[in-house]
Amino acid sequence: MRLVFAGTPEVAVPSLEALIASRHEVAAVVTRPDAPSGRGRKLRPSPVAERAADAGIEVLRPERPRDPEFLARLREIAPDCCPVVAYGALLPKVALDIPARGWVNLHFSLLPAWGGGGGG
């Protein structure tokens, strides 16, 4: 299966690593744009972006998930499914409709099962 993984923080890296090690193809990663970090407030890539780059996987960093360039690239990649772990932004319906088998939110909390907690 052709996948596009969406995630940003360190907690999402083990899930990305499991997908990389699986029989599935991780065609790209979607993550939040580089952000200021540390004392010098230098721009740094997210932990997911760093791990994807180390694995030679394309990294997409849309400022907004409804950006036409991002949506066009996602269509070009043509993922079958998009697993999500703590991406950090709401995806518009137009993006949600792109993968043939949808987006799968892997969440650490029981709150979504009980109607609270928002998305991850």
N, C-alpha and C positions, 0 to 999 in steps of 0.2 A: 504494500500500500504506500502511496506517495503522501507524505505528511509535511505540513508546515506547523512548527511548534511555536506557540506564543507564550512568552514568559519574560520576567525581568530580574527579580532578586535571586540571591544565592539559594534560597529554599527551592527554587524551580530547577536548579541545575541537576540534581539527581534524576528527576523525571526525564530531562533532556538526555542525560547520559544513558538511561535505560532504553530510550527510543533509538539512540545512535547504535547501541549494542544489539538491537533487535533485528529481525529480518526485514523491517520496513525501511524505506528510503526517507530520510529527513532532508527534504529538498531545500528548505529555508527555515529561518527563525525570524519571528516578529518580536521586537522588544521596544521598550521606551527609548527615546533619544538619549544620547550621552548627557550626563548631568555633572554639575560641579561637585567635587568631592575633596576631602582632606583639608589640611591647613591652607594650602595655596589655592583652593577652590578651582583646581584644574578640571577640565572636562574629562570624564572617565566613562568608558563603556560599561554597560550593565554586566553583572556576572554571567548572565545567559549569553550576551553578545560575545564576551571573551571566550567562553567555552565553545560556542559555535565557530568562531574564527579559528580557534585551535584545531577544530575538526575539519576545517575547510568548507564549512557550510555558509551559504549566503545569509547575510544579516540584513533585515529590513527594519528601519527605524523611523516610521512615519511620525511627523509632528502631530498629525491628527489621523486617526484611522479612516476618515472619509476622504483623505487626499486622493485626487484622481490618479496620480502617479503610482501610489501604493496599490490602489484597487486594480489598476491595469497590470502591475507586476504580479499581483496575486492571481489574477486570471491567467496570465501567461504561464505561471508555475503549474496551474491546474491541480491543486491538491485534492486527494480523495477525502482527507479528513484533517482537521486542525485541532490537536490537543492544546489545552490552555492551562497553565499553572501560574497564577499571580501575575498576569500581564500588566494590569494597572490602568487600563483604559476601557471605556465602553466601545464595543464594535457596532457600527451601524448595520442595519438589515442588509444593505447592499453587499457588505463584506461577509455577513453571515450566510448569504445565499450562494457564495462562490464554491466552497468545497462540496463535492457530490454527497458526502456522508455527514456533512455538518461540522460543527465545532463541539468538542467534548471538554467540559470544564472539570478538571481534576482539582477537587477542593479538599482542604485539610479539616474543615469544620463540619459538625453536624448541623449547624445553624441553617444552611440552605434547605435541608430536609424538613425543617420546622418553620419555614417561611420567613426567616430573617437573615441577616448577615451580608446581603449583597453578593457581588461576584468577586472572583479572585483572579 
